């Protein structure tokens, strides 16, 4: 989904805004306490991350290619409880690119109110070799270009 809309900086993830999408909370996402279970937020972040990955033209993770992404560190800060039937917007940002990884950041908002922040370290790997590989140059460029640059 387009990331061109004007959004309050307080609702944006750290780093360069890479991707966003909206979706409804499912009844089954909640736990016995009546709010979205803490582990489900990581599924939301995963969904947005994979949508960004595929929209970027990278090889699907279940293809014949051995290169893909893994997460080696995951965090969430739960600011307000999310409950059914809310409709959420999740935004993904990125910063601190290295040879094979970068930090992805996330915000989960409902009606322009921040409910959750998160982050992950995304690493490019060769699954056959079981080790990290250089991150695509296009991702490094995307993460380091400033407002107004096209990277071309």
C-alpha atoms as one frame of an Amber mdcrd trajectory, in Angstrom:
protein
   0.000   0.000   0.000   1.212   3.479  -0.765   3.214   5.296   1.879   2.721
   8.770   0.393  -0.049  10.024   2.711   0.812  12.753   5.205   0.979  11.216
   8.674   1.850  12.732  12.023   5.513  11.929  12.810   4.424  10.491  16.177
   2.630   7.680  14.317   5.541   6.762  12.074   8.081   4.022  12.733  11.727
   4.989  13.171  13.809   5.304  10.025  12.616   5.484   6.469   8.944   4.612
   5.947   8.927   1.523   3.721   5.423   0.091   3.709   2.004   0.206   5.339
  -1.268  -1.660   5.224  -4.616  -1.725   7.016  -6.580  -4.717   8.168  -9.300
  -5.693  10.640  -8.565  -7.467  13.904  -9.955 -11.009  13.939 -11.944 -12.349
  16.879  -9.485 -15.245  17.157  -6.559 -12.827  17.663  -7.750 -12.113  21.201
  -6.864 -14.005  24.351  -8.789 -14.787  27.546  -8.219 -11.227  28.793 -10.233
  -9.830  25.862  -7.422  -8.104  23.948  -5.093  -9.129  21.152  -2.614 -11.675
  22.502   0.936 -10.326  22.776   2.311 -12.965  20.390  -0.125 -11.991  17.627
   1.508  -8.572  17.191   4.578 -10.359  15.859   2.340 -12.025  13.248   1.062
  -8.591  12.244   4.652  -7.331  11.890   5.548 -10.467   9.930   2.642  -9.935
   7.535   3.657  -6.345   6.805   7.330  -7.312   6.451   6.503 -10.080   3.943
   4.168  -7.809   1.964   7.010  -5.251   1.758   9.471  -7.992   0.742   7.253
  -9.316  -2.066   6.188  -5.852  -3.245   9.914  -5.051  -3.517  10.257  -7.752
  -6.162  12.266 -10.176  -4.059  11.988 -13.905  -4.699   9.152 -15.498  -2.711
  10.467 -17.278   0.360   9.025 -20.642  -0.664  10.610 -20.614  -4.150  13.642
 -22.493  -5.444  15.928 -19.633  -4.408  17.927 -20.248  -1.255  18.175 -16.527
  -0.437  15.654 -14.855   1.810  15.180 -13.026   5.066  15.059 -14.165   8.670
  14.492 -12.331  11.925  17.164 -12.601  14.606  15.727 -10.160  17.148  12.133
  -9.053  17.832  10.661  -6.457  20.207   7.246  -4.953  20.914   6.125  -2.160
  23.201   2.420  -2.454  24.001   1.066   1.030  24.691  -2.706   0.373  24.581
  -4.713  -2.843  24.263  -6.058  -3.687  20.805  -9.444  -5.421  20.736 -11.917
  -6.817  18.241 -13.459  -5.291  16.075 -10.788  -2.589  15.644  -9.286  -1.821
  12.239  -5.524  -1.227  12.450  -2.886   0.442  10.313   0.591  -1.027  10.524
   3.559   0.865   9.154   7.053  -0.515   8.595  10.188   1.583   8.579  13.849
   0.707   8.271  17.242   2.028   9.290  20.840   1.095  10.157  21.707  -1.023
   7.121  24.799  -3.186   7.442  26.367  -5.790   5.195  23.570  -8.325   5.566
  20.958  -6.773   7.848  18.931  -3.749   8.850  16.583  -2.750  11.646  12.906
  -2.826  10.705  10.548  -0.802  12.863   6.779  -0.885  13.163   3.890   1.161
  14.459   0.366  -0.116  14.945  -2.272   2.614  15.023  -6.048   2.794  15.257
  -7.741   5.989  14.055  -4.470   7.946  14.257  -3.710   6.810  17.819  -0.500
   4.861  18.483  -1.156   1.491  20.168   2.059  -0.472  19.661   5.670   0.023
  18.544   7.989  -2.762  17.488  11.315  -3.570  15.900  13.169  -6.496  14.347
  16.604  -7.151  12.922  16.100  -8.460   9.385  18.976 -10.531   7.999  19.467
 -11.758   4.435  20.532 -15.402   4.474  21.354 -18.300   2.206  19.246 -21.075
   3.736  21.222 -23.848   2.006  24.517 -22.566   3.400  23.028 -21.548   6.726
  24.759 -18.170   6.796  24.160 -14.530   6.128  24.694 -13.014   2.689  25.056
  -9.441   1.510  21.818  -7.497   1.575  20.693  -6.373  -1.895  22.190  -3.018
  -2.860  18.692  -1.752  -3.687  17.648  -2.167  -0.049  20.762  -0.376   1.242
  20.069   2.472  -1.159  16.417   2.643  -0.149  17.323   2.806   3.540  19.985
   5.483   3.119  18.432   7.823   0.552  16.985  11.046   1.874  13.646  12.684
   1.135  13.451  13.700  -2.496  16.188  11.342  -3.754  15.091   8.653  -6.181
  18.099   6.350  -5.955  18.356   6.252  -9.756
